[in-house]
């Protein structure tokens, strides 16, 4: 069963260019990550990481990305992520970088981490509010940070081995 062990790497795409969000797609991101792995670790590293590597989840609006790889190659993957310098779409290059937030053994642990992370970020925003309207918007967002039972039954967890 060890062959099925996987790691999920939760990242955020950070870019100064607002147009970068428009080109965040599974394929574009997957190619950028594979290119970085090849540059850092060569053909051998790319071959190791490519087995079961996939962009499992992507939210272009928030820039949140969940990558899946084999447990025995996640260190190769993580060490190459800082070398993703841009995303390319329609012959345009948008400078960006990937900020690794969390590495987990299941999608659910990554979801739980993301909820806490978002809550912390929103609390920081709340402390810097300039008016009551902003404050109320952020408080409403904070209250919506939860993981419902319905989400946990999504079926994505079936392939996980449950190791942390």
Secondary structure, DSSP 8 states (H G I E B T S, - for coil): -GGG-EEEEEEEEE-S-GGGGGG--HHHHHHHHHHHHHHHHHHHHHHHHHTT-EEEEEETTTTEEEEEEEGGGHHHHHHHHTT--EEEETTEEEE-EEEEEEEESSHHHHHHHHHHHHHHHHHHHHHT--SHHHHHHHHHHHHT----HHHHTSSGGGG-----
